Amino acid sequence: MKKLLLTALIAGMSAAPALAGTPYVSGSIGLGLLNNGSFTPTGGVKEDVKFDSGVAFGGAIGIKQDDFRIEAALAHQSNDFQNSTHSVSELSYMVNGYYDINLDKSSVSPFVTVGLGGVSAKPENGDSKSALAWQIGAGVGVKASKDLTVDLGVRYTKPSAFKYSDGEFKVSSTNILAGVRYGF
């Protein structure tokens, strides 16, 4: 499934030059919070799982047309299990759409975003599993120069359940990110 989604992302971005608009690249880093999750062993009882905060970072390529943006994004975060030395890492690959709310004669531009794609989760010393995912978010961009925008935002990502041979793992994440966007 991960290869199929990555192929779709690459194909979509290959078609992007046919779209009118301004291409851009972006990068972000911030606080990665895995919300309380659960693990349900096969034939067993659901167990709650808690995590420490971690670091999230990512990058994207996209096209901006008027008040709208579309991008292909990759992001990574790693979090320790609470009260444990073990960790889980997540890699997300999403197609995101943005609506920028342009305020008249202002360098500040709030935005909202929605995305669809996938997330791969890999517990330390475990196998990586992928699941379909969606995300929503909001933030604000501040024009630092003609081509450079500084972003501050939050996003919530919800993958479907990760299926392992010994059970099912469910978790969602909230990221608080600072980033930069450079338009060409």
NORFEN-V303227 format. One record per residue. N is the residue number from 1. RES is the residue in one small letter. PSI is psi in degrees with one decimal (* if undefined). Layout:
# NORFEN-V303227
n = (N;N)
res = (RES;RES)
psi = (PSI;PSI)
This chain:
# NORFEN-V303227
n = (1;2;3;4;5;6;7;8;9;10;11;12;13;14;15;16;17;18;19;20;21;22;23;24;25;26;27;28;29;30;31;32;33;34;35;36;37;38;39;40;41;42;43;44;45;46;47;48;49;50;51;52;53;54;55;56;57;58;59;60;61;62;63;64;65;66;67;68;69;70;71;72;73;74;75;76;77;78;79;80;81;82;83;84;85;86;87;88;89;90;91;92;93;94;95;96;97;98;99;100;101;102;103;104;105;106;107;108;109;110;111;112;113;114;115;116;117;118;119;120;121;122;123;124;125;126;127;128;129;130;131;132;133;134;135;136;137;138;139;140;141;142;143;144;145;146;147;148;149;150;151;152;153;154;155;156;157;158;159;160;161;162;163;164;165;166;167;168;169;170;171;172;173;174;175;176;177;178;179;180;181;182;183;184)
res = (m;k;k;l;l;l;t;a;l;i;a;g;m;s;a;a;p;a;l;a;g;t;p;y;v;s;g;s;i;g;l;g;l;l;n;n;g;s;f;t;p;t;g;g;v;k;e;d;v;k;f;d;s;g;v;a;f;g;g;a;i;g;i;k;q;d;d;f;r;i;e;a;a;l;a;h;q;s;n;d;f;q;n;s;t;h;s;v;s;e;l;s;y;m;v;n;g;y;y;d;i;n;l;d;k;s;s;v;s;p;f;v;t;v;g;l;g;g;v;s;a;k;p;e;n;g;d;s;k;s;a;l;a;w;q;i;g;a;g;v;g;v;k;a;s;k;d;l;t;v;d;l;g;v;r;y;t;k;p;s;a;f;k;y;s;d;g;e;f;k;v;s;s;t;n;i;l;a;g;v;r;y;g;f)
psi = (-39.3;-41.8;-38.7;-45.2;-41.1;-38.6;-42.5;-39.8;-45.2;-42.8;-42.5;-41.3;-26.9;-31.7;-12.7;-36.1;-23.2;-18.0;142.3;143.3;-177.8;119.3;153.4;162.2;151.9;157.3;149.1;158.3;150.4;-158.4;124.1;115.5;118.3;118.6;157.4;129.4;-169.4;151.5;127.3;106.1;149.9;120.5;12.0;-168.4;139.5;134.3;132.7;143.5;131.6;152.1;152.5;161.2;157.7;-169.3;135.2;141.5;158.3;176.4;161.7;157.4;141.7;-176.8;133.0;127.8;110.2;-118.7;6.3;146.8;148.1;139.3;158.9;128.1;144.5;138.6;154.5;144.7;154.4;135.1;142.0;145.9;139.8;138.1;35.6;159.5;-0.8;157.6;169.0;139.4;148.9;138.5;122.1;145.5;112.4;154.2;120.1;141.8;140.2;148.5;115.9;127.0;98.2;122.0;130.3;126.8;35.2;146.3;-1.9;133.6;102.5;155.9;157.6;154.0;150.5;150.2;159.8;139.0;-131.0;164.6;134.9;128.7;134.9;103.9;148.9;134.7;26.1;177.7;148.8;133.5;145.9;152.7;149.8;151.1;157.5;160.6;154.6;158.2;174.2;160.1;-162.9;138.2;141.6;120.3;117.7;-27.7;-176.0;-39.2;-7.5;129.2;135.4;127.9;147.2;124.8;174.4;143.2;148.1;126.7;132.0;101.3;158.1;179.2;142.2;123.5;116.6;164.3;-27.1;5.8;-163.9;132.7;128.4;136.4;155.9;168.8;151.2;127.0;135.8;114.9;145.5;140.0;178.3;148.1;128.6;118.3;143.1;*)
